[in-house]
C-alpha cells in the first residue's frame, strides 16, 4: 500500500525469505562463506543455531543458491519424522526408486549406491534439515549413521542442521554424544546489535528500490532494536508497520510516534500497554482509508471519481478516534457522496454461464488447492515437481499465483497446505516431470521472476510424506 508513496518497487520488509534481501552484515556473510567452505570440503555434519526469527531460513535459502553447481542439495523443511522415516524422506527427495514399504536396509543400500555414483561423477550431496530441534532423539541418531556413508577419503553425504537453541540441549544428552562428536563446525546466529539494525533497515529499503534520504534515524533504529530484541523477523514486522503508520500520517518523515504505534500493534511488543492500542488501530485503519483514496486517484476511472471527491483529508495529526473499530468497519464508514442515490444493481440470472464461470474462478488459489488434492492421490510417487514458493501469507500467494498465470499454464501449478514452525502454510509447485534431468531443464527455463525465490525440485512421494506427517493423514 505504501510502496509508491515511498518510491519503492517491491515490499522491503516481507518476512518470506527472499535471497535478494540477504543482509551480509552482523556476521551473516562470514557464516555463509564458512558454510560453503565446510560443505565443499566434505566436512560431514555442520550445525547452525539461532533463535526464532534470527534468519536461519534465509541463510539456508541463500546457501542453496550459492553452492557450486556440482553440489546437489536436499531440503527437509519438516524433520519431525521417526528414525524409520528419515531415510525414506531423503530417498524420496533424491528421486530414488524405493517404495514406502521398503525396509531400512533396502533404502540405505539404494542411498549408498546413489551417493557412490554421484561421487564417481565428481558431485556432492548435502542435506539441509530445518527446525532440527524438533527431531526425535532416535532420528538424530539415524542422522549420525548416515554420516558413516563414506569412501576411504571422503564423506558421501554432508548434513547441515539448522535449529533453535533447543537443538543444543538435545545434543547435550549422553545417549547421542556420538553425534555431537561428529559435528565438525558449529555456527550461531545471534541477534542484531543496534548499529546492525540501523544498517539492516537501510539495506532492505535500498534493495527494494528506495532512493530518498534516510527514513530510519539511528535513534529510531535503537528503539526498533530494543522492541524486536534484534531478531530480523521482528525487525521486518515492526518496520513494515512503521512505514504504514507514516503513510497514514501523510508524511515521509518517520517519527518516534510511528514506532510506538507499530509496537502497540505487534504481539511481541505488548509492554507499551493498552493506552496505545486505540492509537495504533486508528492509525492502521486510517492507512486503509488513505490507501483506498490513493489508488482511486491513481486509477482515474469514472467509477473512482466520486470516491476522490468524498475522501477524508489526511493530516499529520489525525483527529482522535473515539473508539477502536475493525478496519473493514472503518472503510465502510467512509463518507459517501451526499447527493448520490443508491441504485439497485441488476441481479445476474442463475443460468447465466458467464456469471457461473466467474464464481468458479473467483478464488484461483482455492481452485488449485482442490485440484492438487486429487493429483496427490493419483500421481506416481516418483514424479517430480518444482517448489516455487511457500508462505503463510495468502495475499502474497494469490498475487504470486497471478504472476504464474501470466507465465505458465495454470493447470501445471499445484498448491497444498502444510505446517511450518510458524503455523499453517501453503506451498506452490510447478510442473510434472518424469526424470530429474527433465525437471532441471524446466527449472533453468523458468522466467526470472519465478526463479527469484530459488525454486528447487521435489518428489510427489516426498510431498505426500510431508503432508501425512503434518496433517495426520496416512
ZIGI-V584803 format. One record per residue. N is the residue number from 1. RES is the residue in one letter. SS is DSSP state (A for helix, B for strand, O for the rest). D_FIRST is the distance of its C-alpha to the first C-alpha in whole Angstrom. Layout:
# ZIGI-V584803
N:RES:SS:D_FIRST, N:RES:SS:D_FIRST
This chain:
# ZIGI-V584803
1:X:O:0, 2:X:O:4, 3:X:O:6, 4:X:O:7, 5:X:O:8, 6:X:O:10, 7:X:O:11, 8:X:O:10, 9:X:O:11, 10:X:O:10, 11:X:O:9, 12:X:O:12, 13:X:O:13, 14:X:O:13, 15:X:O:16, 16:X:O:17, 17:X:O:20, 18:X:O:20, 19:X:A:23, 20:X:A:21, 21:X:A:20, 22:X:O:23, 23:X:O:24, 24:X:O:28, 25:X:O:29, 26:X:O:30, 27:X:O:33, 28:X:A:30, 29:X:A:31, 30:X:A:35, 31:X:A:35, 32:X:A:33, 33:X:A:36, 34:X:A:39, 35:X:A:38, 36:X:A:38, 37:X:A:41, 38:X:A:42, 39:X:A:41, 40:X:A:43, 41:X:O:46, 42:X:O:47, 43:X:O:46, 44:X:O:46, 45:X:B:44, 46:X:B:41, 47:X:B:39, 48:X:B:36, 49:X:B:35, 50:X:B:32, 51:X:O:30, 52:X:O:28, 53:X:O:24, 54:X:O:26, 55:X:O:25, 56:X:A:28, 57:X:A:26, 58:X:A:25, 59:X:A:28, 60:X:A:30, 61:X:A:27, 62:X:A:28, 63:X:A:32, 64:X:A:32, 65:X:A:30, 66:X:A:33, 67:X:O:36, 68:X:O:38, 69:X:O:39, 70:X:O:42, 71:X:B:40, 72:X:B:39, 73:X:B:37, 74:X:B:37, 75:X:B:34, 76:X:B:34, 77:X:O:31, 78:X:O:33, 79:X:O:37, 80:X:O:38, 81:X:O:41, 82:X:O:44, 83:X:A:47, 84:X:A:48, 85:X:A:45, 86:X:A:43, 87:X:A:46, 88:X:A:45, 89:X:A:41, 90:X:A:41, 91:X:A:44, 92:X:A:41, 93:X:A:39, 94:X:O:41, 95:X:O:42, 96:X:O:46, 97:X:O:48, 98:X:O:49, 99:X:O:48, 100:X:O:47, 101:X:O:51, 102:X:O:52, 103:X:O:54, 104:X:A:52, 105:X:A:55, 106:X:A:54, 107:X:A:51, 108:X:A:52, 109:X:A:54, 110:X:A:52, 111:X:A:49, 112:X:A:52, 113:X:A:53, 114:X:A:50, 115:X:A:49, 116:X:A:52, 117:X:A:52, 118:X:A:48, 119:X:A:50, 120:X:A:53, 121:X:O:50, 122:X:O:49, 123:X:O:46, 124:X:B:44, 125:X:B:43, 126:X:B:40, 127:X:B:39, 128:X:B:36, 129:X:B:36, 130:X:O:32, 131:X:O:33, 132:X:A:37, 133:X:A:37, 134:X:A:37, 135:X:O:40, 136:X:O:43, 137:X:A:46, 138:X:A:48, 139:X:A:45, 140:X:A:45, 141:X:A:49, 142:X:A:48, 143:X:A:46, 144:X:A:49, 145:X:A:51, 146:X:A:49, 147:X:O:49, 148:X:O:53, 149:X:O:52, 150:X:B:53, 151:X:O:56, 152:X:O:58, 153:X:O:56, 154:X:O:53, 155:X:B:50, 156:X:O:49, 157:X:O:46, 158:X:B:43, 159:X:B:41, 160:X:B:38, 161:X:B:38, 162:X:B:34, 163:X:B:34, 164:X:O:34, 165:X:O:36, 166:X:A:38, 167:X:A:39, 168:X:A:42, 169:X:A:43, 170:X:A:44, 171:X:A:45, 172:X:O:48, 173:X:O:49, 174:X:A:53, 175:X:A:53, 176:X:A:51, 177:X:A:52, 178:X:A:53, 179:X:A:49, 180:X:A:48, 181:X:A:51, 182:X:A:49, 183:X:B:46, 184:X:B:47, 185:X:B:43, 186:X:B:41, 187:X:B:38, 188:X:B:36, 189:X:B:32, 190:X:O:32, 191:X:O:29, 192:X:O:28, 193:X:O:29, 194:X:A:28, 195:X:A:28, 196:X:A:27, 197:X:A:24, 198:X:A:23, 199:X:A:24, 200:X:A:22, 201:X:A:19, 202:X:A:20, 203:X:A:20, 204:X:A:17, 205:X:A:15, 206:X:A:18, 207:X:A:18, 208:X:O:14, 209:X:O:15, 210:X:O:15, 211:X:O:18, 212:X:O:18, 213:X:O:20, 214:X:O:20, 215:X:O:17, 216:X:O:19, 217:X:O:23, 218:X:A:25, 219:X:A:26, 220:X:A:22, 221:X:A:22, 222:X:A:26, 223:X:A:24, 224:X:A:22, 225:X:A:24, 226:X:A:27, 227:X:A:24, 228:X:A:23, 229:X:O:27, 230:X:O:26, 231:X:O:25, 232:X:A:22, 233:X:A:20, 234:X:A:20, 235:X:A:19, 236:X:A:16, 237:X:A:15, 238:X:A:16, 239:X:A:14, 240:X:A:11, 241:X:A:11, 242:X:A:13, 243:X:A:10, 244:X:A:8, 245:X:A:11, 246:X:A:12, 247:X:A:9, 248:X:A:10, 249:X:O:13, 250:X:O:13, 251:X:O:14, 252:X:O:14, 253:X:O:17, 254:X:O:16, 255:X:O:19, 256:X:A:21, 257:X:A:20, 258:X:A:16, 259:X:A:18, 260:X:A:20, 261:X:A:17, 262:X:A:16, 263:X:A:19, 264:X:A:20, 265:X:O:17, 266:X:O:19, 267:X:A:22, 268:X:A:23, 269:X:A:23, 270:X:A:25, 271:X:A:28, 272:X:A:26, 273:X:O:27, 274:X:A:27, 275:X:A:27, 276:X:A:23, 277:X:A:22, 278:X:A:21, 279:X:A:20, 280:X:A:17, 281:X:A:17, 282:X:A:17, 283:X:A:14, 284:X:A:11, 285:X:A:13, 286:X:A:12, 287:X:A:9, 288:X:A:8, 289:X:A:11, 290:X:A:9, 291:X:A:6, 292:X:A:9, 293:X:A:11, 294:X:A:9, 295:X:A:9, 296:X:A:12, 297:X:A:13, 298:X:A:12, 299:X:A:14, 300:X:O:17, 301:X:O:19, 302:X:A:22, 303:X:A:20, 304:X:A:17, 305:X:A:19, 306:X:A:21, 307:X:A:17, 308:X:A:17, 309:X:A:20, 310:X:A:20, 311:X:O:17, 312:X:O:17, 313:X:O:17, 314:X:O:15, 315:X:O:18, 316:X:O:18, 317:X:O:20, 318:X:O:19, 319:X:O:22, 320:X:O:23, 321:X:O:22, 322:X:O:25, 323:X:O:24, 324:X:O:21, 325:X:O:20, 326:X:O:18, 327:X:A:14, 328:X:A:16, 329:X:A:19, 330:X:A:17, 331:X:A:15, 332:X:A:18, 333:X:O:20, 334:X:O:18, 335:X:O:21, 336:X:O:22, 337:X:O:24, 338:X:O:28, 339:X:O:30, 340:X:O:28, 341:X:O:30, 342:X:O:29, 343:X:O:30, 344:X:O:31, 345:X:O:30, 346:X:O:32, 347:X:O:32, 348:X:O:33, 349:X:O:36, 350:X:O:36, 351:X:O:38, 352:X:O:35, 353:X:A:35, 354:X:A:32, 355:X:A:30, 356:X:A:31, 357:X:A:30, 358:X:A:27, 359:X:A:27, 360:X:A:28, 361:X:O:25, 362:X:O:22, 363:X:O:21, 364:X:A:23, 365:X:A:22, 366:X:A:24, 367:X:A:27, 368:X:A:27, 369:X:A:27, 370:X:A:30, 371:X:A:32, 372:X:A:31, 373:X:A:33, 374:X:A:36, 375:X:A:36, 376:X:A:36, 377:X:A:40, 378:X:A:41, 379:X:O:40, 380:X:O:43, 381:X:O:42, 382:X:O:43, 383:X:O:40, 384:X:B:37, 385:X:B:33, 386:X:B:31, 387:X:B:28, 388:X:B:25, 389:X:B:22, 390:X:B:22, 391:X:B:20, 392:X:O:19, 393:X:O:15, 394:X:A:16, 395:X:A:13, 396:X:A:13, 397:X:A:17, 398:X:A:16, 399:X:A:14, 400:X:A:17, 401:X:A:19, 402:X:A:18, 403:X:A:18, 404:X:A:22, 405:X:A:23, 406:X:A:23, 407:X:A:25, 408:X:O:27, 409:X:O:29, 410:X:A:27, 411:X:A:30, 412:X:A:31, 413:X:B:27, 414:X:B:28, 415:X:B:26, 416:X:B:28, 417:X:B:27, 418:X:B:28, 419:X:B:28, 420:X:B:27, 421:X:O:28, 422:X:O:25, 423:X:B:25, 424:X:B:25, 425:X:B:23, 426:X:B:23, 427:X:B:25, 428:X:B:25, 429:X:B:28, 430:X:B:29, 431:X:B:32, 432:X:B:36, 433:X:B:38, 434:X:O:42, 435:X:O:42, 436:X:A:41, 437:X:A:41, 438:X:A:40, 439:X:A:37, 440:X:A:36, 441:X:A:37, 442:X:A:34, 443:X:A:32, 444:X:A:33, 445:X:A:32, 446:X:O:28, 447:X:O:26, 448:X:A:24, 449:X:A:21, 450:X:A:23, 451:X:A:25, 452:X:O:22, 453:X:O:22, 454:X:O:26, 455:X:O:27, 456:X:B:31, 457:X:B:33, 458:X:B:34, 459:X:B:37, 460:X:A:37, 461:X:A:40, 462:X:A:37, 463:X:A:35, 464:X:A:37, 465:X:A:38, 466:X:A:35, 467:X:A:34, 468:X:A:38, 469:X:A:37, 470:X:A:34, 471:X:A:35, 472:X:O:38, 473:X:O:39, 474:X:O:42
